[in-house]
Structures are given as C-alpha cells and as structure tokens.
C-alpha cells in the first residue's frame, strides 16, 4: 500500500530544516539634507519572496567646524534617524508592525543577541552598546570630519537564536499573500541637534559619504528567505513592535508607579528604556541625553496585580536576561522576555481571558528611585498577531 503524505505536515517538517537567505538587496534610497524631516519612502516594500529582515542604512559625512559640541547624546550618531515606522494591510486589517526610534531599533538586536548592529565612524566600527552606554565628543562632536555608516536591522520575527530552524521563524516572515503591496516605510530624520549640544558658533555640514559635496543617503535593503516549495506549509503570523515614550510622572521619586498599560495580546518581549531626555533639540527631535540602570528598580510585569515576572531588583533581572540571551544588556535597557525558551510559542498569552481575565489589566509597574525634571522612559511591547484558529496558538496552550 502506498504511503499517504499530508502536504501540510510535510511542509512543517521540511520547513524545520530547509531555508536560507538571499542577503540584503537594495530597493530604495532617499536623501537626507541634514534637516529634521519626515520622509515617506516612495516604493513599498516588495514581497515577491518571504521577507526575513529589512535593513536601513544611513551613510554620509558630517563636518563640524569652528567650535566643539559641548555635549554628546548617549546614543549618537544612530539618533540621526528619529523613528522608523512601517505600516501595511495584514490579512485585510491595518497594522503597524514596526514603530521604533532609530536608537532603539539599533540597540534591539544587541538586547537579544551577542552581536548587534554596526555603526562605523571614519572606518572604525564602534563598540557594541554596553555599560556605560555613552558617546564621547572625541568620537563624534569635536571639530573634524566624520564619515558615518550606520546600519539598522529590522527582523520580521521574534529575535531568538540565529541558529534556530527555519520552522521556528518562517511563520513570521512578511509574505505577499498576507501583506500584498501595502507596506509603507516612513522615516523621521533628525538634524544636528540629534548628536548633542552644539557649542557657540559651531557649524555642522551634512554631505555625501567621503565627499565635501552632495547629501547623505538612507538606503533600504530587503533580505528574503528562500524556503522553496515548502513556503506555504504553515500558518503565518505577524510580529508587532511599537515603542512609546512616557514623560508624565517620571520626574519625581515614587513607589509602585504605573509606567505603562500594555495591550492584551500574545507578548514575546517587553523592553523598558530609561534615562534623561535631551533638551535644546529641534522640535520633533527626541533623544536620550543619558541612559540609566539606576533610575528604576523593582520593575514588574503585573496582570490584575499579580506578578508574572518577579524582579527582586532591576540589576538582578538584567543580569539574568543577559545570560539567557548570551549578551550584555546596554545601559538603560531592561528587557523582559517570555521567549527565553528560544521558541516564540512560549509567548505570554495575555490575549486569553482565562489568563488575564475579561477586561484585565496588563501593566508595567516600577519604583522611581532618582529625580530629574527630564527623566523619561520608553516601552516597547513585542506582540504576535495570529489567526484565531491557528493550531499553533490554540487556547489550551
């Protein structure tokens, strides 16, 4: 008797072992003349193949003359991109899978991997974000010429081990069947005040990389996955990362302060970033002047006042998560992960009434242990949106 093979089961099985990437391919480029501006990329993300990651590259020359900057912001120069936002129509519904500041998008991979994104200044790769996480004027800020090449990788999947099988990651790749030709990239670009505080008489010129003329460019690259005939053998889902800045109530000491109310969705990771906001920047330019690991303590994730991620102290939690992901968590960044299992299916099921309760609250609560008028936090909730009848996300899990 001939063996009957279930195509869906075969697709899942083979997808666990098959798959490789095309590598980055440029699909769009926009100029940045050094002013604070919003740019809508004039070509939607092409999804002729499943998209593994989107790469954004800022490349140009900055020449500082007459006088040094008096201060450099902690995450300069990746702050030259204020925000990366990607919107589209996912299975008939409007969705914003990515809304991140450039600085957080740059640090994201470092928070969950040993190696993060790259920032080159005059041909020298800058150290990985670590502790302390601060920029020096001698690196960029004193009078001189700086050729910058800054890379931001935007993965479409929950970041787990890069050696994981394709089966674990493939459901989250962006595919044309789900998104069509709808995915629009909007970039908010910053001016010189995103680097730090210019000194009296400081001049700053933006020109093309390696040149005293022209303009810097922001290039976008697609990185596709080649899954062969097995690419349709599984249900697809979407990962959403949305960053929100919170300033209200952050300046004074306080205990059990609600930092954020999270969405009741399948949650892979929550990232809290804390520090002091830069002042004197151009309108719309938002940067952290400094980052701090000691601004908050006893940060908790609560569901209906029940602790779902106990934290005896923030530095204890940070050391633990750094070990789980084999990385050094940058100063000011505190991740809470539900997928340190290295599988997205262990995400916290805040979408289920039996877990959160009908109308239940999913919150980030912390103690603020330092005071400063310009203190702020940002929080990013990484969520998974799947079909209601997707067997991988059955209510019984």
C-alpha positions, 0 to 999 in steps of 0.5 A, a space after each residue: 500500500 502506498 504511503 499517504 503524505 499530508 502536504 501540510 505536515 510535510 511542509 512543517 517538517 521540511 520547513 524545520 530544516 530547509 531555508 536560507 537567505 538571499 542577503 540584503 538587496 537594495 530597493 530604495 534610497 532617499 536623501 537626507 539634507 541634514 534637516 529634521 524631516 519626515 520622509 515617506 519612502 516612495 516604493 513599498 516594500 516588495 514581497 515577491 519572496 518571504 521577507 526575513 529582515 529589512 535593513 536601513 542604512 544611513 551613510 554620509 559625512 558630517 563636518 563640524 567646524 569652528 567650535 566643539 559640541 559641548 555635549 554628546 547624546 548617549 546614543 549618537 550618531 544612530 539618533 540621526 534617524 528619529 523613528 522608523 515606522 512601517 505600516 501595511 494591510 495584514 490579512 485585510 486589517 491595518 497594522 503597524 508592525 514596526 514603530 521604533 526610534 532609530 536608537 532603539 531599533 539599533 540597540 534591539 538586536 544587541 538586547 537579544 543577541 551577542 552581536 548587534 548592529 554596526 555603526 562605523 565612524 571614519 572606518 572604525 566600527 564602534 563598540 557594541 552598546 554596553 555599560 556605560 552606554 555613552 558617546 564621547 565628543 572625541 568620537 563624534 562632536 569635536 571639530 573634524 570630519 566624520 564619515 558615518 555608516 550606520 546600519 539598522 536591522 529590522 527582523 520580521 520575527 521574534 529575535 531568538 537564536 540565529 541558529 534556530 530552524 527555519 520552522 521556528 521563524 518562517 511563520 513570521 516572515 512578511 509574505 505577499 499573500 498576507 501583506 500584498 503591496 501595502 507596506 509603507 516605510 516612513 522615516 523621521 530624520 533628525 538634524 544636528 541637534 540629534 548628536 548633542 549640544 552644539 557649542 557657540 558658533 559651531 557649524 555642522 555640514 551634512 554631505 555625501 559619504 567621503 565627499 565635501 559635496 552632495 547629501 547623505 543617503 538612507 538606503 533600504 535593503 530587503 533580505 528574503 528567505 528562500 524556503 522553496 516549495 515548502 513556503 506555504 506549509 504553515 500558518 503565518 503570523 505577524 510580529 508587532 513592535 511599537 515603542 512609546 515614550 512616557 514623560 508624565 510622572 517620571 520626574 519625581 521619586 515614587 513607589 509602585 508607579 504605573 509606567 505603562 498599560 500594555 495591550 492584551 495580546 500574545 507578548 514575546 518581549 517587553 523592553 523598558 528604556 530609561 534615562 534623561 531626555 535631551 533638551 535644546 533639540 529641534 522640535 520633533 527631535 527626541 533623544 536620550 541625553 543619558 541612559 540609566 540602570 539606576 533610575 528604576 528598580 523593582 520593575 514588574 510585569 503585573 496582570 490584575 496585580 499579580 506578578 508574572 515576572 518577579 524582579 527582586 531588583 532591576 540589576 538582578 533581572 538584567 543580569 539574568 536576561 543577559 545570560 539567557 540571551 548570551 549578551 550584555 544588556 546596554 545601559 538603560 535597557 531592561 528587557 523582559 522576555 517570555 521567549 527565553 525558551 528560544 521558541 516564540 510559542 512560549 509567548 505570554 498569552 495575555 490575549 486569553 481571558 482565562 489568563 488575564 481575565 475579561 477586561 484585565 489589566 496588563 501593566 508595567 509597574 516600577 519604583 522611581 528611585 532618582 529625580 530629574 525634571 527630564 527623566 523619561 522612559 520608553 516601552 516597547 511591547 513585542 506582540 504576535 498577531 495570529 489567526 484565531 484558529 491557528 493550531 499553533 496558538 490554540 487556547 489550551 496552550 
